[in-house]
Amino acid sequence: MTRRLPFFNAHSISIGTCSDPLCRAVHVHLLDEDERPHAQLTLNCDKLEDVIADLRSVRDRIVMGGAKKGLDN
């Protein structure tokens, strides 16, 4: 069973790496108005191009009319 967390609308993001020299991921932190992180997303470097392509696809569907283009939000 998945636990549903309260909605958080990030004020800004921080993108970088972590201190682990073996980590091969980009770290994205969702920040509140006080620049405190509330959530983190890690993207494996080997899959980054796939994620970028997916983001572009969602962006294109939004620009072309969200609800009519198969978006679920």
C-alpha positions in Angstrom: 0.0 0.0 0.0 1.3 3.4 -0.9 1.2 6.2 1.6 0.0 9.5 0.1 1.9 12.5 1.3 0.5 16.0 1.4 0.9 18.0 -1.8 4.0 20.2 -1.9 4.5 22.9 -4.5 8.2 23.6 -4.7 9.2 27.3 -4.6 12.5 26.4 -6.3 14.9 23.5 -7.0 18.5 22.7 -6.5 20.3 20.5 -8.9 23.7 18.9 -8.2 25.5 15.8 -7.0 26.1 14.2 -3.6 29.2 13.6 -1.6 29.5 9.9 -2.5 32.3 9.7 -5.2 30.7 6.4 -6.5 27.3 8.0 -7.0 26.4 8.2 -10.7 23.2 10.3 -10.3 22.0 13.8 -10.6 20.2 14.9 -7.4 17.3 17.3 -7.7 16.0 18.8 -4.4 12.6 20.5 -4.2 12.9 23.5 -1.9 10.4 25.6 0.0 10.3 29.4 0.3 13.1 29.2 2.9 15.3 27.1 0.6 14.8 24.0 2.8 14.6 20.7 0.9 11.3 18.8 1.1 11.9 16.0 -1.4 14.7 14.6 -3.5 14.7 13.0 -6.9 17.8 11.1 -8.1 18.3 10.5 -11.8 20.8 7.9 -12.9 23.2 9.4 -15.4 22.8 6.4 -17.7 19.0 7.1 -17.9 19.1 10.9 -18.0 18.5 11.2 -21.8 15.4 9.0 -21.5 14.1 11.2 -18.7 14.7 14.4 -20.7 12.9 12.9 -23.7 9.9 12.0 -21.4 9.8 15.5 -20.0 9.8 17.0 -23.4 7.0 14.7 -24.5 4.9 15.8 -21.5 5.7 19.4 -22.2 4.6 19.0 -25.8 1.3 17.4 -24.7 0.7 20.3 -22.3 1.4 22.9 -24.9 -0.8 21.2 -27.4 -3.8 21.0 -25.1 -3.2 18.9 -22.0 -6.6 17.2 -21.3 -7.0 16.3 -25.0 -3.5 14.8 -25.3 -3.7 11.9 -22.8 -2.4 13.7 -19.7 -3.8 12.4 -16.4 -3.7 15.7 -14.6 
